[in-house]
Amino acid sequence: MKLEELTAISPVDGRYRNKTSNYATYFSEFALIHYRVRVEIEYFIALAEIPLPQLTQITEENKKSLRGIYENFSLEDAQSIKETEKVTNHDVKSVEYFIKEKMTALGLENVLEFVHFGLTSQDVNNTAIPLSLKEAFEQELFPEFDKVFEVLKALAEQWDAHSMLAFTHGQPASPTKLGKEIAVFAYRLQQQIKTAAAIPYSAKFGGATGNFNAHQLAYPEYNWIEFGNKFVNEGLGLDRALFTTQIENYDFLAAWFDLLKRMNNILVDLSRDIWQYISLGYFKQKIKAGEVGSSAMPHKVNPIDFENAEGNLGIANAILEHLAAKLPVSRLQRDLTDSTVLRNIGVPVAHISIALQSLLKGLGKLELNENKLAEDLEANWAVVAEAIQTVLRREGYPKPYEALKALTRKNEKITQQSIHAFIETLEISDELKASLKEVSPFNYTGVQPKL
C-alpha cells in the first residue's frame, strides 16, 4: 500500500499531518540526512580553517560552493544517499560518499579523504541530532508554548474581576478569582520556559572513543580539544561535552525530555480543570455551524479540544519517559540502542504540537457563563465561615472555629440569612458585626499578584 496520509500507521504522519508537517524539516529521515551533510561539510571547512597543510588551497569560493551542497539539499539528494546505503549498509558512510561525489564535481577530488577525517559516526550523529532539536525547539515548539502562555495570560487578565467558587478535594472552598486560577497555569508554564534557558544542547565530538585518538596521531602539533570546542560551540552553536565515550552522554538530552514532561503535565492539569469547569457550566463553548457533538445526542457540545490535548500530551509523555530513562544508559563505550531510539524524538514533539494547537483552539472557543458562577457562589454561603472564624480569632473570641463548625455542619442549607443570624448571636460589637456581614462569597477572594 502506498504511503499517504490515509495509509500512514502513525497519526502524526496521517490524520494529523496537516498539523505536524513543519516538524518534518527537523525530525524526518530526510532531515537527519540533511543535518548530517551539514555537519560533515562544516567540519571539513573547519579543518581548512586551521588550516591543515593539505587544505590550504580551499578558498572562500570553495567554502561557499561546499555550503551550497547542504543549503540546496533536495529530496533527490537524500534518496541517492539511501540508495548508497543499500550497498554500504551504513547510513553515515553513505553521507560521506555523497559529499565526496559532490566535491569531485566541484574539482576538489585531491582533498576528498578529509571528509569525515578522524571521525566516528557518532561525531556526526551526536552533533546533527542536537542541532536539529535546537532549531526545532527555537523555531517551532517553544514559540507554540509561548502562544499558549500569551493566551492564558490574556484570559487571566480578562477574567480577573470574576469571582468564582473554588473547590478543594472536590468540595466547595474559599472563593477565588477565575482570572487567578488561569494565571496559575500561565505562571507555571512561564517558570518552565525560563528553566529551559539553563539547559544546554549538549553534543559529542571527539573521535571513536571521545579522545581524538586519530586526530592526535595524525597531527600531534594541533590542540584538538580546543578545535573541537570551537567547532561545536561556535561553529554549530551547541555545547560540547568534554568527557564522553563513543557517544554523547545524553544527560542533558534527558533533561530536555524531563522538562517537556513537566510542561506537558501542567497542560494536562489545565485541560482537566477546563474540562471540569465546562462540566460545571462555568464555560460554554462557541458552536460552529455544521459541527456534530454526538452521533446520538444532538444537544451535546463536547470539550473535545481539551480531551484531544490531554490524550496527545499523555502519548508524548510516555515516549519522553522512555527516552529520558533509556538514552543515558549504554553498555561500556556504546551499544546501538541509542540509534533507533533517537530516531523517535520527533514523535513526542509532534504530539505536543498537536496538543498545543488543540489547546489554543479550545481556549478560543470558551465563553464565560457569569450567571452560573454567581449561582454557585450564592448557593454556598458556608464558604465565608473561614472568614468569620479568622476575624474572631483575631479578636480573641473563645473557640471560633468550633462555633462555625457547629453552624456549617448542620443538615440544613447555609444561606446569607443564616450566616447573618449567626453573627447576631455573637457577643461582639455592633461595628464588628456589621463588618462581618459585609463578607460574602462574592468578595471573599483574597489578593492575587499580577503576571
Buried (B, 14 or more C-beta within 10 A) or exposed (E): EEEEEEEBEEBBBBBBBEBBBEBBBBBBEBBBBBBBBBBBBBBBBBBBBBEBEBBEEBEEEBBEBBBEBBEEBEEEBBEBBBEBBEEBEEBBBBBBBBBBBBBEEEEBEEBBEBBBBBBBBBBBBBBBBBBBBBBBBEEBBBEBBBBBBEBBBBBBBEBBEBBBBBBEEEEBBBBBBBBBBBBBBBBBBBEBBEEBEEBBBBBBBBBBBBBBBBBBEEBEEBEBBEBBBBBBBEBBBBBBBEEBBBBBBBEBBBBBBBBBBBBBBBBBBBBBBBBBBBEBEBBBBEEEEEEEBEEEEEEEBBBBBBBBBBBBBBBBBEBBBBBBEBBBEBEEBBEEEBBEBBBEBBBBBBBBBBBBBBBBBBBEBBEBBEEBBBEBBBBBBBBBBBBBBEBBEEEEBEEBEEBBEEBBEEEEEBBEEBBEEBBEEBEBEEEBBEEBBEBBBBEBBEEBEEB
